[in-house]
């Protein structure tokens, strides 16, 4: 009798952990490639990700960071697509509970691009979730006979949505063709 109860508890715990590990993200990532002045630039927005869990993490004073990896790829043979360029951009929010102000920072490939101090939560949401015109590559170096796509993957720290600490990135992509 005692052995059966123990086995049931173990299976119940395993089912709970498996369910927590496979929770799917509800957020989507909209990606817009733009060809402008011999550059491929990318604008993107992570929608529906500014949840109560994110607000709580920010409100606790923990540095909350969104990391976006942008990849310019071309379709290759078989299963392998070729990565042509990669840029990593991050947006961080450090909330000061005493002054009730957010210190926001943006980096591109490790270089600080911009810092902003604000107490406006809508501005914080925009800064964390939306990027405009991130330069990625020169269009003159691209072959106009090939199809390309931009793949953006987003991760958030501190991790949320998983009891085990595993979190799948949110991924979005958009295809484009270079017309000379």
C-alpha positions in Angstrom: 0.0 0.0 0.0 2.7 2.4 1.0 4.8 1.6 -2.1 1.8 2.3 -4.4 1.3 5.7 -2.8 5.0 6.6 -3.2 4.9 5.5 -6.9 1.8 7.7 -7.5 3.5 10.7 -5.9 6.6 10.2 -8.0 4.5 10.0 -11.2 2.5 13.1 -10.2 5.7 15.0 -9.6 7.2 13.9 -12.9 4.0 14.9 -14.7 4.0 18.3 -13.0 7.7 18.9 -13.9 7.1 17.8 -17.5 4.1 20.1 -17.8 6.2 23.0 -16.5 9.0 22.3 -18.8 6.8 22.3 -21.9 4.9 25.5 -21.3 4.8 27.3 -24.6 5.3 31.1 -24.8 2.3 33.1 -25.8 4.4 36.0 -27.1 5.1 36.5 -30.8 8.0 38.2 -32.5 7.2 40.4 -35.5 10.2 41.0 -37.8 10.5 43.6 -40.6 13.6 43.7 -42.8 14.2 47.0 -44.6 16.7 47.5 -47.5 17.8 51.2 -47.2 21.0 53.0 -48.3 23.0 49.8 -49.1 22.1 48.4 -45.7 19.9 45.6 -44.5 18.3 47.0 -41.3 15.8 45.2 -39.1 12.9 46.4 -37.0 11.2 44.0 -34.7 8.7 43.9 -31.8 8.1 41.3 -29.1 4.3 41.4 -28.6 2.4 40.1 -25.6 5.6 39.5 -23.6 5.2 42.3 -21.1 3.3 40.1 -18.6 2.6 40.4 -14.9 5.7 38.1 -14.3 7.9 40.6 -16.1 6.4 43.5 -14.1 7.0 41.6 -10.9 10.6 40.8 -11.9 11.2 44.5 -12.7 9.5 45.7 -9.6 11.6 43.5 -7.4 14.7 45.5 -8.4 16.3 42.6 -10.3 18.0 43.7 -13.5 15.7 42.5 -16.3 17.3 41.9 -19.6 15.9 41.0 -23.0 18.5 39.6 -25.4 17.7 39.5 -29.1 19.9 37.6 -31.6 19.5 38.8 -35.2 20.7 36.5 -38.0 20.8 37.2 -41.7 20.6 33.8 -43.4 20.2 32.4 -46.9 18.6 29.1 -47.8 21.2 26.5 -48.4 21.3 23.0 -49.8 19.8 20.1 -47.9 19.1 21.1 -44.3 21.8 23.6 -43.7 21.1 27.3 -44.1 24.1 29.6 -44.3 24.4 32.4 -41.7 25.8 35.6 -43.3 25.7 38.0 -40.4 24.8 38.0 -36.7 24.1 40.9 -34.4 23.2 40.6 -30.7 21.3 43.4 -29.1 20.1 43.7 -25.5 17.8 45.9 -23.5 18.1 46.0 -19.7 15.9 47.6 -17.1 17.2 48.2 -13.5 14.4 49.5 -11.3 15.2 51.6 -8.2 12.6 51.0 -5.6 13.5 54.1 -3.6 13.3 56.6 -6.5 10.8 54.5 -8.5 12.8 55.2 -11.6 13.9 52.8 -14.3 17.4 52.9 -15.8 17.2 51.5 -19.3 20.2 50.6 -21.4 20.6 49.3 -24.9 23.7 47.5 -26.3 24.6 46.3 -29.8 27.2 43.6 -29.9 28.3 44.6 -26.4 28.6 48.3 -27.0 26.3 50.6 -25.0 24.3 52.5 -27.6 21.8 54.4 -25.4 20.9 54.9 -21.7 17.6 56.4 -20.5 16.2 57.1 -17.0 12.4 57.2 -16.8 9.5 56.7 -14.5 7.0 56.0 -17.4 6.0 52.3 -17.5 4.8 52.6 -21.1 8.2 53.9 -22.2 9.8 51.0 -20.4 7.6 48.5 -22.2 8.4 50.1 -25.6 12.2 50.1 -24.8 12.2 46.4 -23.8 9.9 45.1 -26.5 10.6 47.1 -29.7 13.7 47.9 -31.8 13.8 50.0 -34.9 16.3 50.0 -37.8 19.1 47.8 -36.4 21.9 47.7 -39.1 22.8 44.2 -40.0 24.6 44.0 -43.4 25.5 45.7 -46.6 23.1 44.9 -49.5 25.9 45.3 -52.1 27.5 42.2 -50.7 24.3 40.1 -51.2 23.6 38.0 -54.3 20.3 39.2 -56.0 19.6 35.7 -57.3 19.2 34.3 -53.8 16.4 34.5 -51.2 17.3 35.6 -47.7 15.6 35.7 -44.4 16.1 37.4 -41.0 15.7 35.3 -37.9 15.4 37.0 -34.6 15.4 35.0 -31.3 14.5 36.6 -28.0 15.4 35.5 -24.5 14.6 37.1 -21.1 16.5 37.2 -17.9 15.6 36.4 -15.1 14.0 33.3 -16.7 10.3 32.9 -16.3 7.8 30.3 -17.3 9.8 27.2 -16.3 10.3 25.5 -13.0 13.5 23.9 -14.3 15.1 27.0 -15.6 14.8 26.0 -19.2 13.2 28.5 -21.5 12.7 28.2 -25.2 13.5 31.4 -27.0 10.8 33.2 -28.8 11.6 33.2 -32.5 10.4 35.2 -35.5 11.6 35.5 -39.1 10.8 37.3 -42.3 11.9 36.6 -45.8 13.1 39.1 -48.4 14.8 39.3 -51.8 17.4 41.8 -53.0 16.3 43.7 -56.1 19.2 45.7 -57.6 
